[in-house]
Amino acid sequence: MKVVLIHAILALALLLPSASHGQKRLNLFTECDCNKTLLKQELNYVNHTIDPVNAQVNLFIVTNYLSNGGRVYDLQFKGQQELAGNSLNFKVSTTAVMTGLERDEYLNKRIELGLAGFLAGTDYADLVDLTAEAPPAPEEASDEDSEMVDNWNNWIFEANASFSADVESQRSRNDLRLGFEADRTTPDWRLRFSPNFYYRIEKINKDGGQLTSIRRDQWYEAKAIKSIGNHWSVGLFNSMNSSTYQNIDFGIRLSPAIEYNIYDYNQVPFKEFTIAYRLGWVRNVYTEETIFLKTEESLARQSLDINLRLRQRWGSIFAGVAAGNYMNDFKKNRLSMDARANVRLIKGLSFNVGGSYNIINDQISLAKGEASIEDILLGQAQLATNYSADIRFGFSYTFGSLYNNVINTRL
């Protein structure tokens, strides 16, 4: 009985908050897509709390992934309690050639610098020590230095290739993917060119015979986007494709587009409400005759996309509607609705929900006739459908010790 009582007392002591907990430290809550383990290690002079309500400083970081492979982090520091009214906002840019560790270390240094400036003039300023060095005196510029320019003219290229093989006694599957991407991003222009190739061969032994399935997809996409002021942009989209899955020997699309953002484009990291319209030309040559008795056709197509994105400290919300149709027959249309939300309801409790619904009446490339059982099971051919839908939701609840400054990555 005494042993049980002793264990109960020890367990209760472990659950109770420690009176020696570092309450003299500043409580910092961080919401980010970043390396929090390294952040705790570098910023070891603050309490990293899991509760934004009890934190004196909330740090909210939004990550924007650029088409050239780089990233832009938007940092927002907001003071609470005795630091209410203090705030600091700035951006940190990283390049595509940085490794993950280089990117994390660079971001952490900027976070620490921003936190130091945020604390200046408060009782917590003594927690931070900054060292600044004057840049070296400029040497006499050589002709080579004066002519130093970006020889790539803001272009970034990326090539990728992958192969996978999965073998069992009764089946085997090989996948080959090849891709190339060229991007150029400036304040006025976004240019992108991307060819891709996919090949899959799958073999299944059945009833003494062998069933072989081959899927081949080739496609390329290109776009040129021109900025016009802080709310408007125009663009031209072009794509070509060949797909055994979609019953297309050769397809080409050309679509000019225009977009209006109700909010200023500078606010995109935190909120955007865009309306985009495209009107283009589509040309398809089919592998087999389609359900509309076509072996090839040229069509005009229009589409309208409306998207709303909000990213705030309480969470994020996305809602989008996309509608399109072929101009020769308005019955050949598609309507897509998509919504997602991740919201912090109360202390420690978050709710996430998402779903989509698509009304599909524009599968113009479907081959005439019934798909075989083999094609259906192996995903070899596109199937007819007039809708698709999905829904997902969940909760997460975090409770316990408000502070977690310990770093332990063992096992």
C-alpha positions as CSV (number, residue, x, y, z in Angstrom):
1,M,0.0,0.0,0.0
2,K,2.9,2.4,0.8
3,V,4.5,1.6,-2.5
4,V,1.3,2.5,-4.4
5,L,1.0,5.7,-2.4
6,I,4.6,6.7,-3.1
7,H,4.1,6.1,-6.9
8,A,0.9,8.1,-6.9
9,I,2.6,11.0,-5.2
10,L,5.5,10.9,-7.7
11,A,3.1,10.8,-10.6
12,L,1.2,13.8,-9.3
13,A,4.4,15.7,-8.8
14,L,5.4,15.1,-12.4
15,L,2.0,16.3,-13.6
16,L,2.0,19.5,-11.6
17,P,3.7,22.6,-13.2
18,S,7.2,23.2,-11.9
19,A,7.5,26.3,-9.8
20,S,11.0,26.8,-11.1
21,H,9.8,26.9,-14.8
22,G,11.5,29.6,-16.7
23,Q,8.8,32.3,-16.3
24,K,11.4,35.0,-16.5
25,R,11.8,34.1,-20.2
26,L,9.7,35.6,-22.9
27,N,6.9,33.3,-24.1
28,L,7.0,32.9,-27.9
29,F,4.4,31.1,-30.0
30,T,5.5,30.3,-33.6
31,E,3.2,29.2,-36.4
32,C,5.3,28.2,-39.4
33,D,6.3,25.6,-42.0
34,C,9.9,25.5,-40.7
35,N,12.5,23.5,-38.8
36,K,11.2,24.1,-35.2
37,T,13.9,21.8,-33.7
38,L,16.6,24.1,-35.0
39,L,14.6,27.1,-34.0
40,K,14.4,25.9,-30.4
41,Q,18.1,25.3,-30.4
42,E,19.0,28.7,-31.7
43,L,16.4,30.7,-29.7
44,N,17.1,29.0,-26.4
45,Y,16.6,32.2,-24.4
46,V,12.8,32.2,-24.9
47,N,10.0,29.8,-23.9
48,H,8.6,28.1,-27.0
49,T,4.9,27.8,-26.0
50,I,2.2,25.8,-27.7
51,D,-0.5,28.3,-26.7
52,P,-0.8,31.5,-28.7
53,V,-3.1,33.1,-26.1
54,N,-0.5,33.0,-23.2
55,A,2.4,34.1,-25.4
56,Q,3.8,37.6,-25.2
57,V,4.9,37.4,-28.8
58,N,3.1,35.5,-31.7
59,L,5.3,34.8,-34.7
60,F,3.3,34.0,-37.8
61,I,5.2,32.9,-41.0
62,V,3.6,32.3,-44.4
63,T,5.8,30.4,-46.9
64,N,5.4,31.2,-50.6
65,Y,6.9,28.7,-53.1
66,L,8.2,30.5,-56.2
67,S,8.1,28.9,-59.7
68,N,11.9,29.2,-59.9
69,G,12.4,26.9,-56.8
70,G,13.0,29.7,-54.3
71,R,10.9,30.6,-51.3
72,V,9.7,33.9,-49.8
73,Y,8.8,33.9,-46.1
74,D,6.5,36.6,-44.7
75,L,7.2,37.1,-41.0
76,Q,4.7,38.8,-38.7
77,F,5.6,39.5,-35.1
78,K,2.7,40.6,-32.9
79,G,3.0,41.5,-29.2
80,Q,0.4,40.6,-26.6
81,Q,-0.2,41.3,-22.9
82,E,2.4,43.8,-21.7
83,L,3.8,43.9,-25.3
84,A,0.5,44.6,-26.9
85,G,0.7,47.2,-29.7
86,N,4.2,46.2,-30.8
87,S,4.5,44.6,-34.2
88,L,7.0,44.0,-36.9
89,N,6.5,42.6,-40.5
90,F,9.2,41.8,-43.1
91,K,10.0,39.3,-45.8
92,V,12.9,36.8,-46.1
93,S,13.8,35.3,-49.5
94,T,15.8,32.1,-50.2
95,T,17.1,30.7,-53.5
96,A,16.6,27.4,-55.2
97,V,20.3,26.5,-54.8
98,M,20.2,26.6,-51.0
99,T,20.2,23.3,-49.2
100,G,17.5,22.6,-46.6
101,L,20.0,23.3,-43.7
102,E,21.2,26.5,-45.3
103,R,17.6,27.7,-45.8
104,D,16.7,26.9,-42.2
105,E,19.8,28.6,-40.7
106,Y,19.2,31.7,-42.9
107,L,15.6,31.9,-41.8
108,N,16.5,31.4,-38.1
109,K,19.0,34.3,-38.2
110,R,16.4,36.6,-39.6
111,I,13.8,35.4,-37.0
112,E,16.3,36.1,-34.2
113,L,17.2,39.5,-35.7
114,G,13.5,40.4,-36.0
115,L,12.8,39.2,-32.4
116,A,15.7,41.3,-31.2
117,G,14.3,44.4,-32.8
118,F,10.9,43.6,-31.5
119,L,12.2,43.4,-28.0
120,A,14.2,46.6,-28.1
121,G,13.1,49.0,-25.3
122,T,11.4,46.2,-23.3
123,D,12.5,44.4,-20.1
124,Y,13.5,41.5,-22.3
125,A,16.1,43.3,-24.4
126,D,19.0,42.1,-22.2
127,L,18.2,38.5,-23.3
128,V,19.6,39.3,-26.8
129,D,23.1,40.3,-27.8
130,L,23.8,41.5,-31.3
131,T,27.1,41.8,-33.0
132,A,27.4,43.9,-36.2
133,E,30.5,44.4,-38.3
134,A,31.1,47.1,-40.8
135,P,31.6,45.9,-44.4
136,P,35.2,46.0,-45.7
137,A,36.3,49.1,-47.5
138,P,35.5,48.8,-51.2
139,E,38.5,48.1,-53.4
140,E,39.0,49.7,-56.7
141,A,36.6,48.0,-59.0
142,S,38.1,46.1,-61.9
143,D,36.7,46.0,-65.3
144,E,35.6,42.4,-64.7
145,D,33.7,43.4,-61.5
146,S,32.0,46.4,-63.2
147,E,30.8,44.2,-66.0
148,M,29.5,41.4,-63.7
149,V,26.0,40.5,-64.8
150,D,23.5,37.6,-64.4
151,N,24.5,35.5,-67.4
152,W,21.3,33.5,-67.0
153,N,19.0,36.5,-67.1
154,N,16.8,35.2,-64.2
155,W,16.3,31.8,-65.8
156,I,16.4,28.7,-63.7
157,F,16.4,25.2,-65.1
158,E,15.6,21.9,-63.5
159,A,15.8,18.4,-65.0
160,N,14.4,15.3,-63.3
161,A,14.3,11.6,-63.9
162,S,13.1,8.7,-61.9
163,F,12.7,5.0,-62.4
164,S,10.9,2.5,-60.1
165,A,10.5,-1.3,-60.4
166,D,8.1,-3.4,-58.3
167,V,8.3,-7.2,-58.8
168,E,6.3,-10.0,-57.3
169,S,5.9,-13.7,-58.2
170,Q,2.6,-13.0,-60.1
171,R,3.1,-9.4,-61.3
172,S,5.6,-6.7,-62.1
173,R,5.5,-3.0,-62.7
174,N,8.0,-0.5,-64.1
175,D,7.6,3.3,-64.1
176,L,9.7,5.8,-65.9
177,R,9.4,9.6,-65.5
178,L,11.3,12.3,-67.2
179,G,10.8,16.0,-66.9
180,F,12.4,19.4,-67.6
181,E,11.5,22.8,-66.3
182,A,12.6,26.3,-67.3
183,D,11.4,29.3,-65.3
184,R,12.0,33.0,-65.4
185,T,10.5,35.3,-62.8
186,T,10.8,39.1,-62.6
187,P,8.5,41.7,-61.1
188,D,6.8,42.2,-64.6
189,W,7.0,38.7,-66.1
190,R,6.5,35.0,-65.2
191,L,7.7,32.6,-67.9
192,R,7.6,28.8,-67.7
193,F,8.3,25.9,-70.1
194,S,7.9,22.3,-68.9
195,P,8.0,19.1,-71.1
196,N,7.3,15.8,-69.3
197,F,7.2,12.1,-70.2
198,Y,5.7,9.1,-68.3
199,Y,5.9,5.4,-69.2
200,R,4.4,2.5,-67.3
201,I,4.4,-1.2,-68.1
202,E,2.7,-3.7,-65.9
203,K,2.5,-7.5,-66.3
204,I,0.3,-9.9,-64.5
205,N,0.4,-13.7,-64.7
206,K,-3.2,-15.1,-65.0
207,D,-4.5,-18.6,-65.8
208,G,-1.2,-19.6,-67.3
209,G,-1.0,-16.6,-69.5
210,Q,0.4,-13.1,-69.1
211,L,-1.5,-9.8,-69.2
212,T,0.5,-6.8,-70.2
213,S,-0.6,-3.2,-69.7
214,I,1.2,-0.2,-71.1
215,R,0.5,3.4,-70.4
216,R,2.3,6.3,-72.0
217,D,1.8,10.0,-71.4
218,Q,3.7,12.9,-73.0
219,W,2.9,16.5,-72.4
220,Y,4.4,19.9,-72.3
221,E,3.1,23.2,-70.7
222,A,4.1,26.7,-71.3
223,K,2.9,30.0,-70.0
224,A,3.8,33.7,-70.1
225,I,2.2,36.1,-67.5
226,K,2.5,39.9,-67.7
227,S,1.8,42.0,-64.6
228,I,-0.3,45.1,-65.1
229,G,-0.4,47.2,-62.0
230,N,-1.2,45.9,-58.5
231,H,-4.5,44.1,-59.4
232,W,-4.4,43.0,-63.0
233,S,-2.4,40.5,-65.0
234,V,-2.7,38.9,-68.5
235,G,-1.2,35.7,-69.8
236,L,-0.9,33.2,-72.6
237,F,-1.1,29.4,-71.9
238,N,0.0,26.7,-74.4
239,S,0.1,22.9,-73.9
240,M,0.5,19.8,-76.0
241,N,-0.1,16.2,-75.0
242,S,-0.3,12.6,-76.1
243,S,-1.9,10.0,-73.8
244,T,-3.0,6.4,-74.1
245,Y,-5.0,6.9,-71.0
246,Q,-7.0,9.8,-72.4
247,N,-7.3,8.3,-75.9
248,I,-5.4,11.2,-77.5
249,D,-2.7,10.7,-80.1
250,F,-2.0,14.4,-80.3
251,G,-3.6,17.4,-78.6
252,I,-2.8,21.1,-78.5
253,R,-4.3,24.0,-76.5
254,L,-3.8,27.7,-76.8
255,S,-5.5,30.1,-74.3
256,P,-5.1,33.8,-73.6
257,A,-6.2,34.7,-70.1
258,I,-6.8,37.7,-67.9
259,E,-6.9,37.9,-64.1
260,Y,-8.1,40.4,-61.5
261,N,-7.1,40.3,-57.8
262,I,-9.6,42.2,-55.6
263,Y,-6.8,42.6,-53.1
264,D,-3.4,44.1,-53.9
265,Y,-1.0,41.5,-55.1
266,N,1.4,42.5,-52.3
267,Q,-1.1,41.0,-49.9
268,V,-1.1,37.6,-51.5
269,P,0.8,35.9,-48.7
270,F,-2.1,36.6,-46.4
271,K,-5.2,37.1,-48.5
272,E,-6.1,37.0,-52.2
273,F,-9.4,37.0,-54.1
274,T,-8.8,36.3,-57.8
275,I,-11.1,36.1,-60.8
276,A,-9.5,34.7,-64.0
277,Y,-11.0,34.2,-67.5
278,R,-9.6,32.1,-70.3
279,L,-10.8,31.8,-73.9
280,G,-8.9,29.3,-76.1
281,W,-8.6,26.9,-78.9
282,V,-8.3,23.1,-78.5
283,R,-7.2,20.6,-81.2
284,N,-7.4,16.8,-80.6
285,V,-6.5,13.8,-82.8
286,Y,-7.8,10.7,-81.1
287,T,-6.3,7.2,-81.0
288,E,-9.8,5.5,-81.4
289,E,-13.1,6.9,-82.4
290,T,-14.8,8.7,-79.5
291,I,-18.3,8.3,-78.1
292,F,-19.2,11.4,-80.2
293,L,-18.0,9.6,-83.4
294,K,-15.0,11.9,-83.8
295,T,-11.5,10.9,-84.8
296,E,-10.2,14.5,-84.7
297,E,-11.8,17.9,-83.9
298,S,-11.0,21.6,-83.2
299,L,-13.0,23.4,-80.6
300,A,-13.1,26.7,-78.7
301,R,-13.3,26.6,-74.9
302,Q,-13.8,29.2,-72.2
303,S,-13.3,28.9,-68.5
304,L,-13.8,31.1,-65.4
305,D,-11.9,30.6,-62.1
306,I,-12.7,32.3,-58.8
307,N,-10.5,31.7,-55.9
308,L,-10.4,33.0,-52.3
309,R,-7.4,32.3,-50.0
310,L,-7.1,33.6,-46.4
311,R,-4.0,32.9,-44.2
312,Q,-4.2,34.4,-40.7
313,R,-3.0,33.5,-37.2
314,W,-6.2,31.7,-36.5
315,G,-5.7,29.4,-39.5
316,S,-6.3,29.3,-43.3
317,I,-9.3,29.1,-45.6
318,F,-9.5,28.3,-49.3
319,A,-12.6,28.3,-51.5
320,G,-12.6,28.0,-55.3
321,V,-15.1,27.7,-58.1
322,A,-14.1,26.7,-61.7
323,A,-16.4,26.5,-64.6
324,G,-15.8,25.8,-68.3
325,N,-17.5,24.7,-71.5
326,Y,-16.9,24.1,-75.2
327,M,-18.3,26.9,-77.2
328,N,-19.8,24.7,-79.9
329,D,-22.0,22.9,-77.4
330,F,-22.7,24.4,-74.0
331,K,-23.8,21.0,-72.7
332,K,-20.2,19.9,-72.8
333,N,-19.2,21.6,-69.6
334,R,-17.6,21.2,-66.2
335,L,-18.2,22.8,-62.9
336,S,-15.7,22.3,-60.0
337,M,-16.1,23.5,-56.4
338,D,-13.3,23.1,-53.8
339,A,-13.1,24.3,-50.2
340,R,-10.6,23.7,-47.4
341,A,-10.2,25.2,-43.9
342,N,-7.9,24.8,-41.0
343,V,-9.1,26.9,-38.0
344,R,-8.0,27.2,-34.4
345,L,-11.3,27.2,-32.5
346,I,-10.2,27.6,-28.9
347,K,-7.0,27.1,-26.9
348,G,-5.3,24.0,-28.2
349,L,-8.3,22.9,-30.4
350,S,-8.1,23.0,-34.1
351,F,-10.6,21.9,-36.8
352,N,-9.8,21.0,-40.4
353,V,-12.3,20.3,-43.1
354,G,-12.2,20.0,-46.9
355,G,-14.0,18.7,-49.8
356,S,-14.7,19.0,-53.5
357,Y,-17.5,18.3,-56.0
358,N,-17.2,18.2,-59.8
359,I,-20.0,18.0,-62.3
360,I,-18.3,16.5,-65.4
361,N,-19.9,16.7,-68.9
362,D,-16.9,17.4,-71.1
363,Q,-15.1,14.0,-71.5
364,I,-14.9,14.5,-75.3
365,S,-11.9,12.1,-75.7
366,L,-13.6,8.9,-74.3
367,A,-13.2,6.0,-76.7
368,K,-16.3,4.5,-78.2
369,G,-17.3,1.1,-76.7
370,E,-17.0,-0.6,-73.4
371,A,-13.7,-0.6,-71.4
372,S,-12.4,-4.1,-70.7
373,I,-12.1,-5.5,-67.2
374,E,-8.3,-5.4,-67.6
375,D,-8.3,-1.7,-68.6
376,I,-10.5,-0.9,-65.6
377,L,-8.5,-2.8,-63.0
378,L,-5.1,-1.6,-64.3
379,G,-6.1,2.0,-64.8
380,Q,-5.3,1.8,-68.5
381,A,-8.2,3.8,-69.8
382,Q,-10.2,6.8,-68.7
383,L,-13.8,5.9,-67.5
384,A,-16.9,7.8,-68.1
385,T,-18.4,9.7,-65.2
386,N,-20.7,12.7,-64.7
387,Y,-19.5,13.6,-61.3
388,S,-16.7,13.2,-58.7
389,A,-16.7,14.1,-55.0
390,D,-14.7,13.8,-51.8
391,I,-14.9,15.1,-48.3
392,R,-12.5,15.0,-45.3
393,F,-12.5,16.5,-41.9
394,G,-10.7,16.1,-38.5
395,F,-9.9,17.6,-35.2
396,S,-6.6,18.1,-33.3
397,Y,-6.4,19.0,-29.6
398,T,-3.1,19.8,-27.9
399,F,-2.9,20.1,-24.1
400,G,-0.4,19.6,-21.3
401,S,2.8,21.6,-20.6
402,L,2.6,25.0,-22.3
403,Y,6.3,25.2,-22.8
404,N,8.5,22.8,-24.7
405,N,12.1,24.0,-25.0
406,V,13.7,20.6,-24.8
407,I,15.5,19.2,-27.9
408,N,15.7,15.3,-28.0
409,T,16.0,13.5,-31.3
410,R,17.1,10.2,-30.0
411,L,15.6,7.1,-31.7
